[in-house]
Structure formats: C-alpha cells, structure tokens
Amino acid sequence: MKKHLRLTVIALVALLLCGIGGLVARSLWQQHKRDVAHVGLDFLPGVSQHIQDFHRVKVQDGRKVWEVAADDAQYKEEDETVIVHGAALQLFLKDGRILGLKSNDGQILLAGREMISVDLTGAIQATLTDYVMRTERATYDHQQRIVSAPGAVEISGRAFQVRGDSMTVDVNAERLTLQHNVSMQIQPGLLKQGGRDAPL
C-alpha cells in the first residue's frame, strides 16, 4: 500500500514538473517572438527577415530626428532594403513640430543602421500642425532632408485648399514648394484674425 502511494506521489510530482516546464517553455517562446518583432534594424547578416509591428527611431544629441513604423516589414539583406506595409514616417523639426507621413506601402533604403531614403506609395497622407497633404507617391531623402512628391498634390487647411502637380518639402528650411498648375481656394469667412491659416 505504501509503495503504491509512493508511486502515485512520484507520478503526480513528475506531472507537475512537466506542466511547469511546459509553461516556462511557452513563456520563453512568446518572449522570443516579442523580441524578434521589436528587433528593428538589428538584423542578422545574410538573412531576409519578416517582422510584424516594425519600429525604428533615430535619436541624435538627445533629440528624435526621425521615427518609422509599419504594421508589417520584410528585410532584404542583399540590397539593404525594408519593404513595409501600413507605413508611418515622422520627421521631427527643430521647432518641435512633427511632419508625419502615412501610406499603404513603402520601401526603406539602408546603409548599415542608417536610413538613406524612404519611398512611400498609395493613399499618402502627410500632416503638419493644422495642414493635411494628400498624394499617391512621395520620397524622403534623409541626407538632403527633402520630401518630394512627383504627382498631383492637395494641401488643405481650415480655410483653404491648394493643389499642384508636384511638391517638395525642405525639412531643414521648413519650406514647402508646389510646382506646375498651382491653384488655391480660400474661404475668407473661416480665416482667423492673426491666426495660423496661411500656407506654410
């Protein structure tokens, strides 16, 4: 009887230890998946990788320079590019304002850990304070700190709409330029006296 009881206790202890081991292993695996999802641009050499909830930030002198995120990303090691879906790019201006761009898809060109350029395509929406810009394709050149949109662009504020066939934004100079067939509609009744309703 005692021997049977001893064997039962040993079996229960063994089952308990197996259960605990399984829970620990599952917890470690889930932690590993989270670490891989947030690895950013710290990729393994020679390997193409698929990452969900992609996120990367550039900080210089204690201040954010740019931040890029995506719902889904695929890193191609051979040409140092990241193909992203549900992309969001934020550029941080010296005066504290943020130029934000969102798009359906994009491609990020890298040089090691540094971002060289970002190409965005599909339903692009850019925001800066009270202004919204819409276009279908835009490129950000990080070395020159210039955003360019080669196709039709529409910019709207609270009391105006501006359209043009192409656009460039000099991020350092905080200057936006529309080119070719530029038109503007203003609603004077919505303008504030001394307000910030004028274009950039």
C-alpha positions as CSV (number, residue, x, y, z in Angstrom):
1,M,0.0,0.0,0.0
2,K,2.8,2.4,1.0
3,K,4.7,1.5,-2.2
4,H,1.6,2.2,-4.3
5,L,1.1,5.6,-2.5
6,R,4.7,6.5,-3.1
7,L,4.5,5.7,-6.8
8,T,1.3,7.8,-7.1
9,V,3.1,10.8,-5.3
10,I,6.1,10.4,-7.6
11,A,3.9,10.4,-10.7
12,L,2.0,13.5,-9.5
13,V,5.2,15.3,-8.8
14,A,6.5,14.3,-12.3
15,L,3.3,15.6,-14.0
16,L,3.5,18.8,-12.0
17,L,7.1,19.4,-13.0
18,C,6.3,18.7,-16.7
19,G,3.4,21.2,-16.5
20,I,5.6,23.8,-15.0
21,G,8.3,23.1,-17.6
22,G,5.8,23.5,-20.4
23,L,4.5,26.8,-19.1
24,V,8.1,28.1,-18.8
25,A,8.9,27.0,-22.3
26,R,5.8,28.6,-23.7
27,S,6.6,31.9,-21.8
28,L,10.2,31.9,-23.1
29,W,8.9,31.3,-26.7
30,Q,6.4,34.1,-26.5
31,Q,9.1,36.4,-25.2
32,H,11.4,35.4,-28.0
33,K,8.7,36.2,-30.6
34,R,8.2,39.7,-29.0
35,D,11.9,40.3,-29.1
36,V,12.1,39.4,-32.8
37,A,9.1,41.6,-33.6
38,H,10.8,44.6,-32.0
39,V,14.3,44.0,-33.2
40,G,14.1,47.0,-35.6
41,L,17.0,47.2,-37.9
42,D,19.3,45.0,-35.8
43,F,19.1,42.2,-38.4
44,L,21.0,39.0,-38.7
45,P,23.6,39.2,-41.5
46,G,22.8,37.3,-44.7
47,V,19.2,36.6,-43.8
48,S,15.9,38.0,-45.1
49,Q,13.5,38.5,-42.3
50,H,9.8,39.1,-41.8
51,I,8.8,41.4,-38.9
52,Q,5.4,42.4,-37.6
53,D,5.0,45.7,-35.7
54,F,8.2,47.1,-37.2
55,H,9.6,50.2,-35.4
56,R,12.8,52.2,-35.5
57,V,13.8,55.6,-34.1
58,K,16.9,57.8,-34.8
59,V,18.0,59.9,-31.8
60,Q,20.8,62.5,-32.1
61,D,22.0,64.7,-29.3
62,G,19.1,63.6,-27.1
63,R,16.5,64.6,-29.7
64,K,14.5,62.5,-32.1
65,V,15.4,63.0,-35.8
66,W,13.1,60.5,-37.4
67,E,10.8,57.6,-36.4
68,V,9.5,54.9,-38.8
69,A,6.9,52.2,-38.0
70,A,4.9,49.7,-40.0
71,D,2.3,47.0,-39.4
72,D,4.4,44.6,-41.4
73,A,8.0,44.6,-42.7
74,Q,10.3,42.4,-44.7
75,Y,14.1,43.0,-44.6
76,K,16.1,42.1,-47.7
77,E,19.7,41.8,-46.7
78,E,21.2,41.5,-50.2
79,D,20.1,45.1,-51.1
80,E,19.7,46.5,-47.6
81,T,16.0,47.4,-48.1
82,V,13.0,47.0,-45.9
83,I,9.6,46.6,-47.6
84,V,6.9,47.9,-45.3
85,H,3.1,47.8,-45.3
86,G,1.0,50.2,-43.3
87,A,3.9,52.6,-43.1
88,A,4.2,55.7,-40.9
89,L,7.2,58.1,-41.0
90,Q,7.7,61.0,-38.6
91,L,10.3,63.8,-39.1
92,F,11.0,66.0,-36.1
93,L,11.5,69.6,-36.9
94,K,13.8,71.9,-34.9
95,D,10.9,74.0,-33.5
96,G,9.3,70.9,-32.1
97,R,6.7,70.3,-34.8
98,I,6.3,66.9,-36.4
99,L,5.9,66.2,-40.1
100,G,4.1,62.9,-40.3
101,L,3.5,60.8,-43.4
102,K,1.4,57.6,-43.6
103,S,0.9,55.4,-46.6
104,N,-0.3,51.9,-47.7
105,D,3.2,50.7,-48.7
106,G,6.8,51.8,-48.7
107,Q,10.4,50.8,-49.1
108,I,13.3,51.9,-46.8
109,L,16.8,52.0,-48.2
110,L,19.5,51.4,-45.6
111,A,23.3,51.8,-45.2
112,G,24.1,49.7,-42.2
113,R,21.9,51.1,-39.4
114,E,21.4,54.4,-41.1
115,M,18.3,55.3,-43.2
116,I,19.2,56.6,-46.6
117,S,15.7,57.2,-48.1
118,V,12.1,56.2,-47.8
119,D,9.7,55.7,-50.8
120,L,6.0,55.7,-49.9
121,T,3.2,54.7,-52.2
122,G,-0.6,54.5,-52.0
123,A,-3.0,56.9,-50.3
124,I,-0.3,59.0,-48.7
125,Q,-1.4,61.5,-46.0
126,A,1.0,64.0,-44.5
127,T,0.2,66.2,-41.5
128,L,1.9,69.2,-40.1
129,T,0.2,71.2,-37.4
130,D,-3.2,72.1,-38.9
131,Y,-2.4,71.2,-42.5
132,V,-3.0,67.9,-44.3
133,M,-1.3,66.9,-47.6
134,R,-2.6,64.1,-49.8
135,T,-0.8,62.4,-52.7
136,E,-0.1,58.9,-54.1
137,R,3.7,58.8,-54.1
138,A,6.4,60.5,-52.0
139,T,10.1,60.1,-51.3
140,Y,12.1,61.2,-48.3
141,D,15.9,61.8,-48.9
142,H,17.4,61.7,-45.5
143,Q,20.8,63.2,-46.5
144,Q,19.2,66.2,-48.0
145,R,16.2,66.1,-45.6
146,I,13.8,66.7,-48.5
147,V,10.4,65.2,-49.1
148,S,9.3,65.1,-52.8
149,A,6.0,64.2,-54.4
150,P,6.2,63.8,-58.2
151,G,2.5,63.6,-58.7
152,A,-0.6,65.6,-58.0
153,V,-0.8,67.0,-54.5
154,E,-3.6,68.5,-52.5
155,I,-3.0,70.5,-49.3
156,S,-5.8,71.6,-47.1
157,G,-6.1,73.8,-44.0
158,R,-9.0,75.1,-42.1
159,A,-9.9,77.8,-44.6
160,F,-8.1,76.9,-47.8
161,Q,-7.2,74.2,-50.3
162,V,-4.1,74.3,-52.5
163,R,-3.4,72.0,-55.5
164,G,-0.3,71.4,-57.6
165,D,1.2,68.8,-60.0
166,S,4.2,68.2,-57.7
167,M,5.7,69.3,-54.4
168,T,9.0,69.4,-52.5
169,V,9.4,70.0,-48.7
170,D,12.8,71.2,-47.4
171,V,12.6,69.8,-43.8
172,N,15.6,71.8,-42.6
173,A,14.4,75.1,-44.0
174,E,10.8,74.2,-43.1
175,R,9.7,75.3,-46.6
176,L,7.1,73.7,-48.9
177,T,7.1,74.4,-52.6
178,L,4.3,73.5,-55.1
179,Q,5.1,73.3,-58.8
180,H,3.0,73.4,-62.0
181,N,-0.6,74.2,-62.4
182,V,-0.9,75.5,-58.8
183,S,-4.4,76.6,-57.8
184,M,-5.8,77.8,-54.5
185,Q,-9.2,78.2,-52.9
186,I,-9.8,80.3,-49.8
187,Q,-12.8,80.6,-47.6
188,P,-12.4,84.1,-46.1
189,G,-15.2,83.6,-43.6
190,L,-13.2,80.9,-41.9
191,L,-10.0,82.9,-41.6
192,K,-9.0,84.0,-38.1
193,Q,-7.7,87.4,-37.5
194,G,-4.0,86.9,-36.8
195,G,-4.5,83.1,-36.9
196,R,-2.3,80.4,-38.5
197,D,-4.4,79.7,-41.5
198,A,-1.9,80.6,-44.2
199,P,0.1,78.1,-46.1
200,L,3.5,77.0,-44.9
